Amino acid sequence: MIEKIFAVSDRVKPRTAAEVMLQLMEEIGELSTEVSIVQGFKNRQEGKDGVMGEGIDSIVCIFDVIRLVYGNSVTKEMLMSKL
């Protein structure tokens, strides 16, 4: 799965870790909104991506930041050792 996320990251236009962090904050806000809708705190329709889609978008951004900071030297084993 990690390799697939990195493959997605590799297809995105050139960007900095700071730019991805800003995108991550936007995705976290969207995730928060979707959770609020599902939990009944907001009275509106769930978005097309829903909790799952916004959660995945957030995860991809997090992995992208790690990759941008550490480069291609990041391995699955390095990431798994932190779990």
SULRA-V613014 format. One record per residue. N is the residue number from 0. RES is the residue in one letter. SS is DSSP state (helix for helix, strand for strand, loop for the rest). PSI is psi in degrees with one decimal (999 if undefined). BURIAL is 1 if it has 24 or more other C-alpha atoms within 12 Angstrom, else 0. Layout:
n;res;ss;psi;burial
N;RES;SS;PSI;BURIAL
N;RES;SS;PSI;BURIAL
This chain:
n;res;ss;psi;burial
0;M;loop;-40.6;0
1;I;helix;-40.6;0
2;E;helix;-38.6;0
3;K;helix;-40.5;0
4;I;helix;-43.9;1
5;F;helix;-35.5;1
6;A;helix;-40.1;0
7;V;helix;-45.7;0
8;S;helix;-40.3;1
9;D;helix;-22.5;0
10;R;helix;-9.1;0
11;V;loop;149.1;0
12;K;loop;159.8;0
13;P;loop;137.7;0
14;R;loop;166.3;0
15;T;loop;163.8;0
16;A;helix;-36.3;0
17;A;helix;-40.6;0
18;E;helix;-40.3;0
19;V;helix;-35.1;1
20;M;helix;-40.4;1
21;L;helix;-41.8;0
22;Q;helix;-39.9;1
23;L;helix;-43.6;1
24;M;helix;-36.9;0
25;E;helix;-44.6;0
26;E;helix;-39.5;1
27;I;helix;-39.2;1
28;G;helix;-41.9;0
29;E;helix;-39.7;1
30;L;helix;-44.2;1
31;S;helix;-42.6;1
32;T;helix;-45.9;1
33;E;helix;-41.4;1
34;V;helix;-42.5;1
35;S;helix;-37.7;0
36;I;helix;-50.1;0
37;V;helix;-36.0;0
38;Q;loop;-2.4;0
39;G;loop;11.1;0
40;F;loop;-20.9;0
41;K;loop;133.9;0
42;N;loop;76.8;0
43;R;loop;171.9;0
44;Q;loop;143.8;0
45;E;loop;142.9;1
46;G;loop;169.2;0
47;K;loop;-31.8;0
48;D;loop;-28.7;0
49;G;helix;-170.1;0
50;V;helix;-44.5;1
51;M;helix;-50.1;0
52;G;helix;-43.8;0
53;E;helix;-34.0;1
54;G;helix;-44.8;1
55;I;helix;-42.0;0
56;D;helix;-41.8;1
57;S;helix;-43.5;1
58;I;helix;-44.1;1
59;V;helix;-42.2;1
60;C;helix;-41.9;1
61;I;helix;-47.4;1
62;F;helix;-35.5;1
63;D;helix;-42.5;1
64;V;helix;-46.5;1
65;I;helix;-45.3;1
66;R;helix;-40.3;1
67;L;helix;-33.8;1
68;V;helix;-44.4;0
69;Y;helix;-8.9;0
70;G;helix;-162.9;0
71;N;helix;-1.3;0
72;S;helix;-10.9;0
73;V;loop;129.1;0
74;T;loop;162.1;0
75;K;helix;-41.4;0
76;E;helix;-40.2;0
77;M;helix;-44.6;0
78;L;helix;-44.8;0
79;M;helix;-30.1;0
80;S;loop;-16.7;0
81;K;loop;-8.2;0
82;L;loop;999;0
